[in-house]
Amino acid sequence: IEAESFVVNSLEDAKKAVVKITTVSDIVEISERLSVESLNVKGTGSGFLISENGYIVTNYHVINNASEVKVHLSNGQSYTAKIIGADYVSDLAVLKINASNLTAAIFANTEKIHVGDWVLTIGNALALKGNPTVTFGIVSGIDRTLTTSSNQQFYNLIQTDAAINSGNSGGP
């Protein structure tokens, strides 16, 4: 199979399940002079539908501290999302929107992944307008462990050389 065909066909199947997520976080900042200032910080990320009735998976850090979460579908519709569950340790969150008849993502069997398999990343890189950004690469390693600067550890990771940009977080 040619790389071009793989990318085009895979994207056609997946793009309806990819969502853009925007957040608003109300942060209170206290200065040295003890003045209190409320900041309205906006964020963006990606996610993907896991059910036809509006359940979405994203990264925890995409929605962390958000006072408002909006989900924007590929068909142009937007919804306010409810955070159903969030886990800092796995960096995963589940959201719910009130919608139905949606296209859910189809999951691959991770036990069948091999180094050298082709992969795509699909998300809303750099908060750019328009369709999701797509990058192409290969599986570079499997069963990786990563320790962050705050000593948080992630296990059984899949390493890829596909470019992942700011705003892709949470996307497939």
MOTA-V549574 format. One record per residue. RES is the residue in one small letter. PHI is phi in whole degrees, 0 to 359 (none if undefined). PSI is psi in degrees with one decimal (none if undefined). BURIAL is I if it has 16 or more other C-alpha atoms within 10 Angstrom, else O. Layout:
<<RES,PHI,PSI,BURIAL> <RES,PHI,PSI,BURIAL>>
This chain:
<<i,none,136.4,O> <e,282,147.2,O> <a,302,-42.3,O> <e,300,-45.0,O> <s,296,-41.3,O> <f,301,-48.5,O> <v,296,-50.3,I> <v,298,-48.2,O> <n,293,-41.6,O> <s,294,-42.0,O> <l,296,-41.9,I> <e,301,-40.3,O> <d,287,-33.9,O> <a,264,-27.2,I> <k,296,-25.2,I> <k,289,-21.2,I> <a,270,-12.2,I> <v,275,135.3,I> <v,235,153.4,I> <k,264,139.0,I> <i,239,128.9,I> <t,240,144.2,I> <t,229,156.3,I> <v,233,129.3,I> <s,238,127.0,I> <d,268,112.6,O> <i,244,131.5,O> <v,262,129.4,O> <e,241,131.6,O> <i,250,122.6,O> <s,274,174.7,O> <e,300,-28.8,O> <r,273,10.7,O> <l,65,23.3,O> <s,273,142.6,O> <v,256,130.0,O> <e,231,131.2,O> <s,263,125.4,O> <l,252,139.8,O> <n,253,98.9,O> <v,261,130.0,O> <k,254,143.9,O> <g,224,167.0,O> <t,215,153.0,I> <g,195,-162.9,I> <s,228,170.2,I> <g,196,-177.7,I> <f,211,145.2,I> <l,288,132.8,I> <i,247,-1.7,I> <s,210,159.1,I> <e,287,-14.7,O> <n,254,25.4,I> <g,98,14.6,I> <y,274,137.1,I> <i,228,141.6,I> <v,251,138.9,I> <t,214,-174.5,I> <n,272,145.9,I> <y,303,-43.0,I> <h,293,-16.6,I> <v,289,-37.2,I> <i,251,-1.4,I> <n,304,130.1,O> <n,67,12.2,O> <a,285,133.6,I> <s,268,-16.7,O> <e,213,133.8,I> <v,233,125.2,I> <k,244,141.7,I> <v,244,130.9,I> <h,243,117.4,I> <l,277,163.9,I> <s,294,-20.9,I> <n,274,4.0,O> <g,96,-10.8,O> <q,282,146.5,O> <s,233,146.4,O> <y,221,149.3,I> <t,279,131.5,I> <a,256,149.8,I> <k,257,136.2,I> <i,278,114.5,I> <i,275,-40.5,O> <g,198,152.1,O> <a,211,141.2,I> <d,225,112.5,O> <y,298,-41.7,O> <v,298,-44.0,O> <s,268,-5.3,O> <d,58,41.4,I> <l,236,150.1,I> <a,216,149.6,I> <v,243,129.7,I> <l,245,163.1,I> <k,222,132.5,I> <i,243,153.8,I> <n,273,85.0,O> <a,208,161.6,O> <s,218,172.4,O> <n,57,40.0,O> <l,267,163.7,I> <t,264,114.7,I> <a,271,152.4,I> <a,292,150.5,I> <i,256,126.2,O> <f,271,140.5,O> <a,278,159.1,O> <n,275,106.3,O> <t,293,-16.9,O> <e,288,-15.2,O> <k,257,6.7,O> <i,281,139.1,O> <h,230,151.2,O> <v,301,131.6,O> <g,102,-14.4,O> <d,297,147.6,O> <w,283,144.8,I> <v,220,156.4,I> <l,237,148.3,I> <t,247,136.4,I> <i,229,124.5,I> <g,188,-170.4,I> <n,252,67.3,I> <a,300,136.4,I> <l,59,17.9,O> <a,57,30.9,I> <l,287,147.3,O> <k,284,157.5,O> <g,101,-161.6,O> <n,293,161.6,O> <p,299,154.7,I> <t,276,140.5,I> <v,235,132.0,I> <t,234,156.8,I> <f,235,143.1,I> <g,192,-158.6,I> <i,232,163.5,I> <v,287,117.6,I> <s,268,-25.5,I> <g,194,155.3,I> <i,232,160.0,O> <d,59,41.4,O> <r,275,153.3,O> <t,241,137.3,O> <l,232,133.7,O> <t,246,124.1,O> <t,278,173.3,O> <s,296,-21.0,O> <s,263,18.5,O> <n,67,17.7,O> <q,282,134.9,O> <q,246,138.9,O> <f,240,136.5,O> <y,241,161.4,O> <n,56,40.8,O> <l,276,154.1,O> <i,256,122.7,I> <q,267,137.9,O> <t,226,157.7,I> <d,261,2.9,O> <a,294,135.5,I> <a,296,133.1,O> <i,235,117.6,I> <n,253,165.2,O> <s,304,131.4,O> <g,101,-20.2,I> <n,285,-19.2,I> <s,310,132.2,I> <g,93,-15.3,I> <g,277,165.8,I> <p,284,none,I>>
